[in-house]
Amino acid sequence: MSFMHYLTGLSREKLTLKLYSCTEQDVERALQNPQGSLDSLLALLSPAAEPYLEQMAQASGYITRQRFGANIGMYLPLYLSNLCANECDYCGFSMSHRIKRKTLNIDELTAEMSVIKSMGYDSILLVSGEHETKVGIDYFSSVLPSVKAHFSYVAMEVQPLQEVEYSKLVGLGLDAVMIYQETYNPQTYAKHHTRGNKQDFEYRLTTPERIARSGVDKIGLGVLFGLDDWRLDALLLGHHLGYLESHFWRTRYSVSLPRLRPCTGGITPKVELSDKGLVQLICAFRLFNHQVEISLSTREPAGLRDHLFGLGITQLSAGSSTQPGGYLKPNTQLDQFEISDDRSPLEVCAAMRAKGFNPVWKDWESAWI
Ligand code: SF4
């Protein structure tokens, strides 16, 4: 049974009712036994858990330290291209936006990698818009060996691919794939994705299964919070994570919890996830799953990011650019979305150390396994 069948078998109405009718007793029970329990995750994401935020934060921080120490992995996105054949109304790369389009050639990519290496990074996230014909498997296959020669850990966040294509990229050095469902509500999904292959909700939803079968080391899941009810989307993300872990236990997992940011022609959030809500979300996930990596991007403002270090976050980017070629030659006309925390990696690492955390630039070497 694929996760599509699993999801279809869940009643959104019943889950919503349960989320909004949770009691203090449900939350207290969940705090006693949060690990691996979807019922506990539901209670911890509910409005009834809000008065327990301090208790959740302390438990989440403790578990994170036990499992990951005081270490936070540093990674950086490298945008390969802003070409896109989809229309997503929250994204600056949507095909109808009249922005300058660019795909890095091998010389431009090498120049970007040199700048990123000089910042200290050894873990890279390759990002592109979704353009099957111009930035597809042939392009990825041609650039990956060169990227792998520069970085120990290589992740990708591009369009969903076929299993055989993922296998090919794993053979060329790919370590991780990030694939965000954006929302688990099919109706809301259809409303925000109006043109292109990304309209296919089921194909996207089953992508992590194809990735896992290809033998990739790590899969990153995520939701774009703001498109729909964040509590229900987060709960279904937990269901997805639990499903994948039970079916593909050799794979490692990470989750990203991005909030909608302003972009060219973008929309405002339908359901705002407040800072307090984001804290609740991070803590609920950490209590539910002690092993999962939780990453935080520069979408969030500096002050908030500094407070979130100790709560459950294990991966962080700093000094990011969301445009192809943006590390060497910044050009805001090519941006995917606005960055909130624009501090340099050195400044972010100093803030991290001041709070007793260690930035980790390298924790992976394929030859070790
Ligand atoms: S979210 Fe992805 S698929 Fe949608 S427009 Fe942006 S780059 Fe393209």
Boltz pocket constraint, residues with backbone or C-beta under 6 A from the ligand:
constraints:
  - pocket:
      binder: B
      contacts: [[A, 83], [A, 84], [A, 85], [A, 86], [A, 87], [A, 88], [A, 91], [A, 92], [A, 93], [A, 94], [A, 95], [A, 128], [A, 129], [A, 130], [A, 198]]
      max_distance: 6.0
